[in-house]
């Protein structure tokens, strides 16, 4: 039996309001009994079954956060350029555009 490490990422503004959708990242790790049993035979190899997924999880989290940020930034820039963004979706009014 294996356990899953589940991490949910989401960008939020300073008020805690979501700016991006939730992204869920999952990695399998050994359960406690499997880890303990394997560690008695070969600790280094068994520890690797925990460490590698943890390292990969952090890599995936970083990539997901950066990707979500850049995608959201691109969408917001596109909305500004086309004028299709509503003022309610932008919490800070753009004072540089006087019409």
C-alpha positions as CSV (number, residue, x, y, z in Angstrom):
1,X,0.0,0.0,0.0
2,X,1.3,3.5,-0.8
3,X,0.4,6.9,0.5
4,X,-0.1,10.0,-1.7
5,X,1.3,13.4,-1.0
6,X,-1.2,15.9,-2.3
7,X,-0.3,19.6,-2.7
8,X,-2.8,22.2,-3.9
9,X,-1.5,25.4,-5.3
10,X,-3.4,28.7,-5.8
11,X,-2.3,32.3,-6.1
12,X,-4.3,34.7,-3.9
13,X,-4.2,38.4,-3.5
14,X,-3.3,40.3,-0.3
15,X,-6.9,39.8,0.9
16,X,-6.9,36.1,0.3
17,X,-9.1,36.2,-2.8
18,X,-8.2,33.6,-5.5
19,X,-6.3,35.0,-8.5
20,X,-5.9,31.6,-10.2
21,X,-7.6,28.2,-10.2
22,X,-6.5,25.5,-7.7
23,X,-4.0,23.1,-9.2
24,X,-3.5,19.7,-7.5
25,X,-0.3,17.8,-7.6
26,X,0.0,14.2,-6.3
27,X,3.0,11.9,-5.8
28,X,3.1,8.4,-4.4
29,X,5.3,7.6,-1.4
30,X,5.6,4.4,0.5
31,X,3.4,3.8,3.5
32,X,5.1,3.6,6.9
33,X,5.3,-0.2,7.2
34,X,6.8,-0.6,3.7
35,X,9.3,2.1,4.4
36,X,10.3,0.7,7.8
37,X,10.6,-2.8,6.4
38,X,12.7,-1.8,3.5
39,X,14.9,0.5,5.5
40,X,15.9,-2.4,7.7
41,X,17.3,-4.1,4.6
42,X,18.7,-1.2,2.6
43,X,18.1,2.2,4.1
44,X,19.7,4.2,1.2
45,X,17.6,2.6,-1.4
46,X,14.4,2.8,0.6
47,X,15.0,6.4,1.6
48,X,15.2,7.1,-2.1
49,X,11.6,5.9,-2.6
50,X,10.6,8.8,-0.3
51,X,13.1,11.4,-1.3
52,X,12.7,11.3,-5.1
53,X,9.0,11.8,-5.1
54,X,9.4,14.7,-2.6
55,X,12.0,16.4,-4.8
56,X,9.9,15.9,-7.9
57,X,6.8,17.2,-6.0
58,X,8.6,20.4,-5.2
59,X,9.8,20.8,-8.8
60,X,6.3,20.2,-10.1
61,X,4.9,22.8,-7.5
62,X,7.4,25.4,-8.7
63,X,6.6,24.8,-12.3
64,X,2.9,24.9,-11.6
65,X,3.0,28.2,-9.7
66,X,5.2,29.9,-12.3
67,X,3.0,28.6,-15.1
68,X,-0.2,29.7,-13.5
69,X,1.2,33.1,-12.7
70,X,2.4,33.6,-16.3
71,X,-0.8,32.3,-17.8
72,X,-2.9,34.6,-15.6
73,X,-0.7,37.6,-16.4
74,X,-1.0,36.9,-20.1
75,X,-4.8,36.7,-19.9
76,X,-5.0,40.0,-17.9
77,X,-2.7,41.8,-20.4
78,X,-4.8,40.5,-23.3
79,X,-8.0,41.7,-21.6
80,X,-6.4,45.1,-21.1
81,X,-5.3,45.3,-24.7
82,X,-8.6,44.3,-26.2
83,X,-10.6,46.3,-23.6
84,X,-12.7,43.2,-22.7
85,X,-11.7,43.2,-19.1
86,X,-14.3,44.5,-16.7
87,X,-13.4,46.8,-13.9
88,X,-14.8,44.3,-11.4
89,X,-12.2,41.8,-12.4
90,X,-9.4,44.3,-11.7
91,X,-9.3,45.2,-8.1
92,X,-7.0,48.2,-8.6
93,X,-8.3,50.9,-11.0
94,X,-5.8,51.9,-13.8
95,X,-5.2,55.6,-13.1
96,X,-2.9,55.9,-16.1
97,X,-5.7,55.8,-18.7
98,X,-7.8,58.9,-18.8
99,X,-10.6,58.9,-21.4
